[in-house]
């Protein structure tokens, strides 16, 4: 089918009849396209997606040499050339290129991981091929495909509706109008819009670039907001920049007054500024978050917004769905109860006629398993009204052999009783039975039939959905780790209490009526104290989340339906559970591919690990800036000579940044409480360790001048001192990584192999450079050995001091938690 024909149908299908569209697309609506024909059309029209604009790798690589930090390094290289320091020029340029290569590789790796995550979240669609309903990736849709649309679906292409009752569609992404519109047979629905209610069949008329919307919906949304972690690091970065500029400006003016050459001084000042600024910050952030997202994906949790990882580490309240999350969602029918002269067989038959097998609904499948398929084939659904959280039942108009027509319905017992205009006696009798079954953990459906003289109540179908094998253990784990689980369900309160009791959640369960009555502080208190909520509609979830957030909690919320989207958006971390609708997945921050609550536990554990790595990096980065910046600036002011050269500073920055990038792979121990940024603790601990670094380096300088008699007043002595100080800063800087990565003794957590060997490797490189004089003055093994011994002694002193500082803050934090404990 040539492309021009495709464009023609896309533009005119709205005004064509269904018969004309089907004839034009050469498709039988009862069989769909054949697999062979679908493959042929896919080759001709291309996949149902909008090609992404890719930046050329060379342009992306060159971008690493454009920006404030690269400009300063490049300016330093140019100034080195102007003063004819060609050796320095060559080293600075080489290091600039290496830095660009490392940054490019890290970003490329992060992008590959995110591409993998996007593929895992690929939109899927139910399509009729070769006479059978199949689920295929939406990108494989072609014009002429017969597809099934239902509540919660994101419409994957432009589709002409050909069968069904109605669809209520949210077209806000297309038109900006927030009020949903109703679509019926003959109407066209557009790619990217969302089905809010209803269920219909349609034929695809346009895909990919040829859709009215012009693009497919993006399920993996790139978050444009700034997370708490990003804000914190940006503020710390700004703090370090301001601190650097002040210290360097003082040094610059004093040295200029002393008569140092302006260009030489400017070159040194630029290089020192570069060393003080956290240049590796973007790379460390992106790769740590991306690798964390990849680890979560391996645990069947797909992150759609990377900042959600940091938010998840801080979560202290998890509002979890009962069905499918805490329970198996494997419903079985157990001892149905027929009423008013009907038989159990008749009741199950009527319930099965109000079901649809292709929808794969667990309740429908449980009922259909109990009925003779041959008997069902003798009847056909003329009209079907799918389940909706508002009406709480399914309904069908059916026609059986001999032309007999009637209506059937199944749903919440109280709704079915209302439909049947049940009297007080029947209502009381039925609801008492429902209560009794609920206390045993059964979910009960009511069934009704209408033969033309009004709805009649047929009976009850008890369904049992047992708790998942890992749920109780996971709830216990989450409680132990400072997270309170609140169960949320639309089921009867008695069922909710029974399941919550079995799982150890608690039995303080409130209903939707209680939520509606409570206002203001009373509502907040109700939500905080509750162990769960029963008989709630999806819109109540939003209310619960909002109230808990107003009480100061970080809330994770699970959901699976289109009506859960507002609550998923409002929650600090929205989690779309396994089998969730496309709309819920699009609104969520994390999408679970496997059922159960243990997946959420794994995600929280991984998020806390990532937080610990980020925390370690922030403490290390501030410590190292204080150590290097203050020592160099103060030693210049005190001794009137440069303790290290400009090239040494660049080399030092690179050698320090290479191991810290591998912190994304480090081993960590998770905290027993939700994580939160303690800026006072970070700055205090960093300043203490950094200040000790300044003192120990000054002491080494003093020892070298006074005990080893190395005079900085001679060119040879100065060059030797600079090499010794460079080695000291390199070795101590790498050892500091092992100090800052733990709160306890440095040996309490074994470092990751990448971090360990990269730190050891770069320390060895720095040692060999200074021992053999590669680009610097050689110091020999005697001085190198002394520096190593000196750094190791101070390493133990720093570690003891760090532990004392954290012990103080740990006492403070425990005191605060004790006061805030719920």
N, C-alpha and C positions, 0 to 999 in steps of 0.2 A: 504494500500500500504506500504510494509515494507521499512525500511530506506535504505537498501542496493539498492533497486530498485530506490529510489530517487537519491542516489549518482550516480548511473549508468546513469540516464537520464541527470543529471546536467553536467556530464563530456562529454557525447557523442552527446548531442542535437545539438551542433554547426555543426556537420558533418552529421546529419540526415535530411531527407526531412521533410517538414511540415506535410505531411500525416502520416509519421512514428511517429513523435512526438505526434500528436493528437491521433493516435491509441494507442500508448504506455501509454499516460496519460488518455485514455478512456474519451474523452470529445468531445462534438458536438460544433463546433465554432459558430453556429448560436443560440445556447441556453445556452451554458456555463454549469457549474456544477449546480446540484441541491443544495439547502441549506442544506439538510440532508447529502449529500455526502461531501460537503465542511466541515461540522462540524466533520464528521468522519475522514477526512484527517487531519484536524487541531489537533485532539486528537492524531493522529499517529505521525505526524511530528513536532508538537509543533508550537508556534507562530512565525511569521516572524520577529524576532528580535534577537539581540545578547545579551545574559544574561550579566548583569553588575557584575563585581566583587565587592562584598560587604565586607567591613571590619567588623569583628566580633565586636559587641557592647562592649564586655569586653576589647578587644584590644584597641578600640577607647577610652574607659573610662580611661584605664591605660596610654594612650598617654598624658593625662593631667598632669601626674606626671613626664613627661620627657621633658626637655627643660631648657633654662637658668634661667627663673623665678622660676619654681618649684625646680630646683637644689639649688637655693639660700635659699628657704624656708626649703628644706630638710636638707641643711647644717646647717641652724640655729637650726633645731630640733636636729640634731646629736650633735652639740656643747652644746645644753642645757642638753642633756643626759650625755655628758662628764663631765660637771661641776655640775651634779646631781641636776639640776633644773627640777625635774620631773613634777611639776605642769605646768611649762612653756612648757615642752616637750609635755605633753598631749594636751594642748590648741593649740599649733602650728600644731600638727599632725591633730587634729580635724578640724581646720580651713583650712588646706591643702585639706582634703577630701571634705569639704563643697564646697570649691572653684572649685574642680574637678567636683563635681556633678552639680553645677550651670552651669559651662562651657559646660559640656556634654549635659545637658538638652537644653541649648540655641542652640548649634550646631545641635542637633537632630531635634529641632523645625524648624530651618532654612532649613535643608535638606528635611523635610517633605513638607515644602512650595514649594521648588524647584521641588520636585517630582510631586506635584500637577500642577505646571506650565507646566512641561514636558507633562503631560497627556492632558492638554488643547491644546497643540501644536501638538498633534499626527498627523502624516502624514496620509492623506486619499487618496483613489484611486478609480477610476471608474471601476467597475467589472460587467461582465454579469453573473447573477445568475437566475436560473429558467426562462430563456428567457427574462429577463428584466435587463436594466442597472441600477445599484445601486451604491451609494457611501458608502464605508465601510472603517474602519481603516486599514491601511496597514499591521498591525500586524496580521490581520485575513486572509491574502492571503495564498493560498495553491497551490502546484503544480497542474496544470490543469486549473487554473482560467484564463478566457479570460478577458483581461484588455485593456483599452483605454488610449493611451499616447498622449499628445499634448504639444505644446510649453509652457515652464516654469515648467513642471513637473520634480520632482526628481524621477528617476526610482526606484521603491520600491523593486524590486527583479530581478533575472536574467530572461529575457523574450525573447522568440523566436518570431520574427515579422512574422505575417501571412497575414496581409491585410493592404493596404494603399499605398501611393506613396513613401514617403521617410521620414526619420527623420535625422536632423542634431544634433549630440549628443556631448556634452562637456565631454570628458573622462579624463580631467586633474586630477580629484581626484583619478583616477585609474592608469593612465600611466604617469602623469606628463607633458604630451604634451598639450600645450595651444590651438593648432589648432583643432577645432571641426571636427568630422568625419561624413560621410554620411552613413546611414544604410538603407537597403531596405528589401523587403520581403525575408525571409529565413535567415536573419542575426540575431545575438543575441546581445541584449543590456544588460548592467550589472547594478546591484544594486549600487546606490550612484552616478551614472552619471546624467547629466542634459540635458533635451531636449531643444535645442536652437531654432529649427525651425521644422515645419512639424507636422503631425498627423497620427498615425497608431494604428492598433490593434495587440495584441500579446498574446501568451499563456505563463503563468508562468512555468518555468522549474526548478527553485531552489529558496528556501527561507532561511532566517536566516543564520545559520552557514554554510549552504551548497552552498551559493552564491559564485561566483568567487571572489568577493571583500572581502568576509569573515565577513562582518558586515553591518548593515543598517546605513543609514546616520543619523547623530545626528542633529536634528533640533534645539535643545536647546544647543547652544555652550557656553562653559565656557570660559569666556574671560581670556586670559593669560596676557593681557596688564595691566599696572598699571594706574589707573585713577588719575586725578589731586588731588582728595580728598585723595586717598591712599598715593600719594607722599607727600602731605602736612602733613598728620598724621605721616607718617614714619619719616619725617624730624623733626617734633615736638617731636616725641618719642626719636629720637637720641639726640636732643637738651636737653631734660629733663634727659636723661641718662648721658650725658657728664657733665651737671650741677650737677647732683647727685654725680657722681664719684669724681668731684673736691671738692665739699663741704664736702663729707664724708671722703675723703682722708685727708683733712686739719684737720678735727675733730679727725680722727684716729691717726694721727701723734702727735698732741698736747696731746691727752689723753695718748698715749703710753709714751710720754716724762714725763707726770705727774705720771707715774708708775702704770697705770691701767693694770689688768691682760690681756694678749694678747688674750686668747681664749674668755673671756667674751666680750672684746672690738670687736673682730672679729664677734662674734655672733650678737651683737647690730648693727654693721656696715652693715652686710648682711641684717638684717631685715629692717633697714632704707632704704637701696637701693631698696628692694622689694616694700616698701610703696611709694617710689618716682617714680618708673617706672609704666607707665599706663598698668597694668596687665589685666584690663578688656577690653582693646582696641579691641582685635579680636572679643570678644563676642558682644560688643556693635555694632561694625561695621556690623557683619554678621546678627545679628537679626534685626537691624534697617533697613538694606537694604532688607532683606528677607520679613519682615512684610510689608514694603512699596510695594514690588513686589506683595504680596498677595492682598493688597488693590487695586492696579492697576488692577489685574486680575478680581476682583469683578466689576470693572468699564469697563471690556471687553478690557483691554490692557495687553497683555502678554509680560513680559520682558524676553528677551533671554540672556542678559548680564547685570548683576546687576549694573556694573559701569555706565550703560546708564542712570540710575536714576539721578545720580549726574550731568551728562552731560546735561540731559534734563532741569534741574533747571537753567542752564546757557544760554539756547537757547534764542536768540533775533530775529531770523528770521525763519519763517516757510514757506517752499516752498510746497504748497499743490496742489495735483491733483484736477482738476475740477470735472471730471466725477466720481461719486460714493463717493467723499469726500465732495466737496462743493455742489454737486447736488445729487438728489435722485437716479440716475442711474435706473430710471423706465421709459424707453423710450416708447413713444406712437407715432403711425403714424398719421399724421394730413394733410389732403388735398393733396394726392399725385398728381403729375403733369406728365401726359404721353406726349410723343413727337412723331412726325413723323408718325402718323397713328396708333400707338399702343394705346390700351385701358388701363385704370388704372388697371383693373382686370388682364390683361395680364402681365403688368409690375410687379405687386405684386407677381404673380405666378412665373415669372422668378427669382425674387429676393428671393423667398422662396426656389426655387430649388438650389440656391447658398448659402443655410444655412444648419446648422446641429442642430437639437433640443437637442441631447444628450450633446452638448458642453455647454449648458446653457448660451450662450452668450446673453446679453441683447438686442442687435440689432437684432440678429436672432430671438429671442423669440417675439419681437415686430412685426416683419414682419410675422412670422408664425401665429400669432393670427389673422391676417387679411385675411387668405387664407383658402379655403375649404380643409379640410384634406383628404377627399375622392378623390378629384382631384389630390392631391399630391401623393397618394398611387399608382396612375396609372403610375408614373414615378419612376425610381430608379437612384441613383447617381453611375455612373461607376467609376468616379474619382473625388476627391475633394481636392482643394488646400485651406487650412485654411488661415485666415487673418494673415498678417505679417506686422509689423510696417514699413518694408522697401518697400514692394510692395503695401501696403495700399488698398488691396481688397481681396475678396474671389472669388473663381472660381470653377465651377463644370462642368463636362461632364456628361450629363444625357441621359437615354434611356427611351422613353415612349412607351405606347401600340402601336403595329403595327411596332415596330422596329425603330421608328424615333429617331435619335440621334442628339443632338445639345449641344452647350456650353452656359452657363450663367455666369454673373459676377456682383457683386455689390461692391461698395467701394467709395472712395473719388471722387467727381465729376470730378476734374481735371485729375485724373488717368484714369477714365472710358472714358473721352473725348479723351485722348491720345490713348487708346486702339482702339477706334472707328475711329481714324484718322479724327476727326472732323475738319471741315474747320473753318476759322476765324469767320465767321458770327455765326455759331452754337455755337462755344466756347464762343463768347462774349455774345450771348443771354442767354445761360445756366448760365454762371458765374455771370451775372447781377442778374438773378433770385436767385442764391445762396446767393449773397450779400444782396439782399433784405430780404430774409428769415433769414439770419444770424443776421441782425439788429433787428429782432423780437425775437431773441434767439433760432432759429431753427438750428439743425444740419442736414445737407442734404446729402443723399446718391445718387449716380448715379447708374443706372442699364443698362447693355448691354447684347445683345444676339448675338450668331453666329450660323446661320443655315448652315454653310459650305461655305458661300461667304464673310466672314469677319465680324468683330464686327460691330453691329449697336447700336447707342445710343437709349435707350428706354424711359428714363424719370428720374424724380427726386422724391425721397421719403423724405419729411421733417419729422424729428424726434424731439420731444421736451423732454428735460430732465430738469424739473424745479429745482430751488435751494431747498435744504433741509430746513425744517421749522426752524431749529435751527442755520443755517449757519451764517446769518446776525448778530444775537445776539452774537454768539461765536467770530466772527471776531472783533466785537466791544469790547468784553471782552479782547481778546488777545491784541488788540491795547492799551487798557487802562492799561494793565499789561506789557507794554514795548516790545511786540512781534509784528513784522511786518509780515503780511501774504502776500506772493507773489503767485499768482495763475499760475499754469503751465498746459497747455493743448495742445493736438494735433489738436484741433478744429480750425476753421476759426477765424481770429482775430476779426471779427465783433461780433461773438458769445461770444468770450472771454470778449470783452469790455462790452457787454450787461450784462452778468452774474456778472462781477466784479463791475459794476456800481450798480446793484441791491443789492449786498452784502456789499457795502461800502468799497471795497478794493481799488478802484481807477481805473482810465481809462488809465493809462500810460502803455500800453501793447506793447511789442516788439515781433517781429517775429524771426523765426530761421535764416532768411537771414541776419537780423541785427546782430544777435549773431555771425554768421560766419564772417562777415566783420570786426567786432570790434576786436582789439588786445591789449594786455598789459593793461596799465592803462585805456584806453578807454573802454575795456571790463568790467573791475572792476566797473568803474563809471556807465556804462550802467546797469549792474546787480543790483547795489546798488539803483539806482534811480527808477528802474522799479517797477510797481505794479504787473506785471505778464508777462507771455510769451505765445505766441500762435503759432500754426502750427509747434511745435517742435517735434523732434524725441527723443526717450528715451536717446540717447547718449548725447543730449544737456544738460540734467539734470546734468551730471557730470561736464560739463563746468561751469554751473551756480553755483553749489555748491563750486567748486574750487575757482572761482572768488570772491564769497562772503566771503569765509574763508580767502583769501589773503587780503581782506579789514578789517579783524579783527573780523568778525561776527561768532557767534556760530550758526550753521545751522542745523535745522531738515528738513528732506526731506521725502516726502511720495512717495510710488511707489507700483506697483502691478505686473509688468511683469519681465520676465527673463532679458530683456535688461536694467531694472532699477537697477540691482544688483550693477554695479560699482558705481553709484551715492549713493545708500543706504550705501555702504561700506565707501565711501568717506565722507559722511555727519557725523557731530558730533553725530547725532542721526538719524539712518535710521529707518523709520516707514513703515512697510508693511501694507497696508490698508486691510479692509475686502474683502475677495475673491481673495487675491493676489495669484500668483503662488507659488509653493513650493520653487522655486529658490529664489524668492524675499523674502519669509519668512525666508529662511535660511541665507540670507545676512543681514537681518534687525536686529536692536537692540531691537525693540519693534514691536509686531504684534497685530494689531487691529482685534478683533473678531466681532465688530459691526460697521456698516457703519457710516460715518459722521465725521465731524470735532470736534463735541462736545466731542468725546472720547479723542481726542488729548488734548483738553482743560483740561479735568479731569486729564489726565496723567501729564500735566505740573503743575497743582495745587498740585497734590500729590507729585511730585518730589521736588517742592519748600518747601513743609512741611518737607519732609525728610531732605533736606539740612539744614533747620532751626534747626532740632533736632541734626544733626551732628555738626553744628556750636556751639550750646549750649554746647555740650559735650566737644568739643575741648577747649572752653574758661574755662569751669569748671575744666577740667583735669589739665591745666597749672596753674590755680589759686590755686587749692588744693595742687599741688606739691610745689609751691613756699611757700605757707602758712606753710605746715608741715615741709618741708625740711629745710628751712631757720630758722624757729623758733627753731627747735630741735638742729640744728648745732650751731647756734649763742648762744643759752642759755647754751649749754655745755661749749662753749669757754668762755662765760662771767661769769657763776655762778659755773662752775666746778661740775655739777651734772646732771644726766639724768632726764629731765622733765617728761618723760614717759618711761615705761619699754618696752622691746622688744615685749612682748606679747600684750601690749596695741597698739603698732604700727601695728601689724598684724591684731588685732581685728578692729582697726580703718580703715585699708584699706578695710577689708571685709564689714564693716558696710557702708562705703562710696560707695563701688562699687555696692552693691545690689540695692539701689534706682536708680542709674544712668543707670543701664541696662534697667530699665522700661522707660527710655526716648524715646524708640522706640514707645511708646503708648501715648506720651505727646500731649497735645493740642498746636497748634501753629497758628500764623497768618502769612499768606504769604505776601511777599514783593510785591510792585507794579512794581518792576524792576527785570530783570533776575539776578540770584544770582551769585556771584563770591567770591572767597576766598580773603580776605583782611588781609594778614599776619601781616601788621603793626598794623592794628586795633586790631586783635586778641591778639598779644603780649602785646600791650600797655594796653588794658583794663584788660587783665589777670594779668599783673604785678601790676597795680594799686590796683585791688581788693586783690590780693595775698599779696602785701606789707602791705595793711591795716590790713589784717589778722595777719600778723607777729606782727605789732605794738599793736593791741588789745590784743593779747595773752601775749606779754611781759608786757603790762600794768596790765592785770589780775594777772600775776605772782607777779609783784611788789606790787599790792594791798594786795594780800594774805600774802606776807612776812611782809609788813610794817604796814598794818592796821588790819589784822586778826592775826598777830603775829604767823604765822606758820613758824617754822624754818626748812630750808632744811638740817641743820647740824645734826639733830637727825633722827634716823631711822623712828620713828613714823611720824614726821613732813614731811620728804621727801616722805614717802608713801602716806600721805594725799594729799600733793601737786600734786603728780603724778596722783592720781585719779581725782582731780579737773581739772587739765590741760587736762587729757584724755576726761572728759565729755565736757569741753569747745570745744576741737577740734572736737569732734563727733557732738555736737549740731550745732556749727558754720559751720562745713563742710556741713551738710545737708541743713541748711538755705541758704548756698551759691548756692546750686542747684537752688533755687527759685530766687536768684539774677541774675544768669547768663543766665537763660532760656528766659528772655525777654530783649528787648532794652528799653522799657518804664518802668513805675512803675511795681513792681512785681505783683500787683493785676490786671494789664491790660489784662492778659490772664489767665483764670482759668486753673490750672494744670490738667493734666489727672488724673483720679482716681487712676490708678496703681502707678504713680509717687508720688502722694500726700500721699497715705496710706502706701506705702513702706518707704517713708522718715519719716513720723510720727511714723510708727512702729519701725524702727531702732533707732530713737531718744529716744523712750520710753525704748527700750531694753538697750541702753547705760546708760540712767538715772537710771533704776532699777539695773543694774550691779554695778554702783558706789554708789548708795544710800544704798543698802543692802550688798555690799561687796562680790559679786559673783566672786571670783578669784582675786579681787583687795581689797584695803583698803576701808572700808565703809566711806562715807562722810556725810550721813544723808541728810534730806530734806532741812535744812537751807542753806547749801552750794550749794546744787543742785538748789534750788530756785534762789539763787543769780546768779549762773552761767547762768541759763535760762534768767533771766531778763537782765543781762549784754549782752548776745548774741543777744537778740531781739533788744536792743537799737542800737548795732553796725550793726545789720542787716539793719535797716532803714538808717543809715549813709552810709553804703556800697551801698545801692540801689540808694540813691541820687547821690553819687559820680559816680556810673556806668552810670547813665542817663546823667550826665554832660559830661562824656568821649564820650559816643555815640553821644551826640548832636554835639560835635566838629567834629567827623568823619562824621556825617550825613551831616553837612554843606560842608565839603570837597567833599564828594561823589556827592552831588547835584551840586556843582560847576563844577565837572568833567563831569557829565552827561549833564549839560547845554551846555558845550563846544562840547561834542561829539554827541549831539542830531541830529537825521536826520529828 
